[in-house]
Each structure stands twice: as structure tokens, then as C-alpha cells.
Amino acid sequence: WVLMVTAQTPTNIAVIKYWGKRDEKLILPVNDSISVTLDPAHLCTTTTVSVSPTFDQDRMWLNGEEISISGGRFQSCLREIRSRATDVDDKEKGIKITKKDWEKLHVHISSYNNFPTAAGLASSAAGFACLVFALGKLMNVKEDHSQLSAIARQGSGSACRSLYGGFVKWIMGKDDKGTDSLAVQLADEKHWDELVIVIAVVSSRQKETSSTTGMRDTVETSLLLQHRAKEVVPKRILKMEEAIKNRDFASFAQLTCTDSNQFHAVCLDTCPPIFYMNDTSHRQAPIISLVEKWNRAEGTPQVAYTFDAGPNAVLIARNRETAALLIQKLLFCFPPNSDADLNSFVLGDKSI
Ligand code: DP6
């Protein structure tokens, strides 16, 4: 027999960034972060996990190719979920698995991303969140989403925020073991449903410095990061929570853009410096000045921009009309026959 579960998890985009760990193994961050979860129709991972007595080892395929899961992050997630497995009694299929059986049974995992892997579109976020959620369902784990988020966090920090839709906060926590470093939902996907997220994929190539190594270098060398984590982010988190609660786009946009810019400033303050933005700045700079000029001309922000550890621009428009205008303006900047490989726009309502 084979028992199977399929789950789908969207990616999330941080509007207050996570950058820097205080514990690398448990993935505990140096500051809280806040994100929006995208609509699963656009940027998501679909994962099928299966179990059968005929499987002789745990194996995983990503986009059809087998990958190694011997690394600590996969093993932590598998171990944490397995240790919480409970009895399964599938009467329809006549399959009974006891808590004890789970210790010996092996799983096969097959995962697909509908967007470029490791191009700064947070594929690890959707990937680990989906893996943990699907395994939890398969093994009849009773933990709630927040407790599952603390497991997904051990796969990739940003993954913990993809367990919820809408607006999500990753609380950094205080405990050395990480039990209180988990995600909570600030507002669900219906709370602010006029917002439209447009992702300008300016390059789908893999990023040059992985988040993990970049963060390590930043923690070791950047004084600006210390200031950011202790002085700036705690206040910004409170203001962002307020902006989300009141659907205050002016404040939301100002905080989002400023935080993205400070994250990249911290990257530049790292030794050796990390140039996530400058990699394709001839494509990013026009997008930033387009948004800045437009917002200034209107007297109140229409669009917010944020950039992660890759070249692609994430733009958040205050409503559908603004999003349509934004796409026109972007196409004017990068006509289809220009040399820029600005090849797709992804429209997403933030909902799960
Ligand atoms: C810039 O979650 O990919 O996207 O925890 O080492 O796996 P690891 O890093 P990861 O870092 C994401 C960094 C970011 C900002 C964010 O999503 O908050």
C-alpha cells in the first residue's frame, strides 16, 4: 500500500525583512519580521508526500530531479515532524499506522515550484512550509499552524511565515531552544484585499550569494545590522502593525520601501559587501525612481517597492487601477523588445 498527501503553499514577501541569525542551527533571527503571503495561484510550491512499507529510505525530488536530503535542515524538519506523528487509521484504504510504525517507515517527497528556484523569489520559504505542512498531514500531527511554523523555520527562516495567509509576523522569540520563535497571523487575506502585488521578474537566474552565507557574513561584520536589529526594527514593527490594522497605505508604503532600502544598506555594510541590488541595477534603479517620482507627484504613495536577496522587484499597488497603471508604466520602461529580460509580471492578491 501507499498513502499520499498533497499540499500547496504560497510564497511570502517580507515588508519588514529578516536578515541575520542569532543561532544558525535552529535558525533564530536577530529581529522580528512581517510579510504578506501571496495568492497560491501565482507563486507556490506543490508537494506530494507518500509513505509505503516498500520504501527503504527517505527520498526527495524537486521539479522532477532527485535531490539530497541528508542536509541538517531537511533532517531537522523530518525529525521534528516524525517525533510528533500519531496513529493513522484510514478505513477507506484499510491502512493502519501506529505512532511506533512511523519511526521505521520512510517517505518519498515530490515538490514542484511554479516559479524560478533561488532567484530571490523565496522558493525555500514556500518549499519548507509546504514540506512541513504535507508531512504533518500525512503523519497526523496535531500541532497548530504556529507550532508547525516553528518546525518550518528550521528548514528556512522565512518558511515559517508561509504557514498563514494574509499578513504574518515572525516573532523572533527569546528562548535559546527556539520554542517561542514562530509565526502568527496579524490579519487574514480578506482584511486588505484591494492591495495588488506585482512582481517584475527582471532576471530568473540564481542569486550569487545565498541568503544563508550572506546573513552569516553580515552578522559577523556589519555594525549597521546591530543598530538595525536593536534600534530600528522594533519600532518599525509596531508602526507596520498599526499601518496594516488601519489599512494605512501611506505608512505601509513608506515603511516597506525604507526597510527594503535599509536591508540592502546592511548588505553593503557587510565585509565583503553583498550587492543584491547592484547586480542588475540598470533594471532596478529605473523601477525605484519610477515609483519614487510617481509617489511624490501624487502627494501620497500609490505603490511600494521591496527587493529581497535577488534582483526581482516586488511592487505593491494600493488597488487594481493603480496596478494596471503600474504595469503600463513598467512596460514603457522595458518594452517587450528591449534587451532587459523583464519577462513576466505576476499579479497576486495576497491570500492563501
Ligand atoms: C531577504 O529564509 O532564505 O528574503 O533562513 O538562511 O534559509 P535562511 O534564509 P531565508 O532568508 C530570507 C531573507 C529575505 C528577507 C525575508 O524574507 O525576510
Residues whose N, C-alpha, C, O or C-beta is under 5 A from the ligand:
A	BS01	DP6	A14 I16 K17 Y18 S33 S124 G155 S156 G157 S158 A159 S211 T212 D308 A309
